[in-house]
């Protein structure tokens, strides 16, 4: 088992902020991410327009800037899947596809995972026209012309705007009778002529149909269907902390600290929902400063 001072798991805004802050304070961390690239879920964002001091920009541009941010401080991302974090004789240990690594402190910035759509065909078609992250469709060549977006919250509206901006015709399939999002997003979706909305939808199934897909659903007890070129589901998120011991999952979300000395949970992984990039960055900075103070204090004692 090799050892290092600080490990950061996840290279979204929280993880990148933590990694650079550690480097600035004189401790170069090991930054692990399953994709090997920065950004995390922010790469799906239509527009981030409430980060102080920055002009509005989409998630792909923010991801590019995070790469430059890491490069400026010579922080590298190690592509690795983390399967567990545990304690061994009082030390923190990270089990990963890159091996077993001991650390003085660990910052968990793994974000969230999607709530899965429970409908026939959804599992079989995942990655084949059906997805949970809109960038899979936006990075396709060509971008699908007709897309169904399942959901009525912030992410579903954000995804719809991204697709419409890329030239797709979007049908938003909403389970409830209203949209559950901030006023600005609702107004933007309502004003976009490439987006139509259907309410009171119960999804029946997904299936391949020729070169496209068919979504069957019920509305007001009437069966109906929609033919499209791609489907994205945005029906909720949940914290992605399966690699943590059960006693640390779903704990106190008011602080980045945990019951284990040297272990911190930040950003969406702490909050368990789709959050704000500013909160994630703040969490990352707070955890990094605490982690560096801890490992330097141990070295001096």
Buried (B, 14 or more C-beta within 10 A) or exposed (E): EEEBBBBBBBBBBBBBBBBBBBBEBEBBBBBBBBEEBBBBBBBBBBBBEEBEEEEEBBBBBBBBBBBEBBEEBEBEBBEBBBEEBBEEEEEBBBBBEBEBBBBBBBBBBBBBBBBBBEBEBBEEBBEEBBBBBBBBBBEBEEBBEBBBBBBBBBBBBBBBBBBBBBEBBBBBBBBEEEBBBEEEBBEBBEEBEBBEBBBBBBBBEBBBEEEBBBBBBEEEEEEEEBEBBBBBBBBBBBBBBEBBBEEBEEBEEEEBBBEBEBBBBBBBBBBBBBBBBEBBBBBBBBBBBBBBEBBBEEEEE
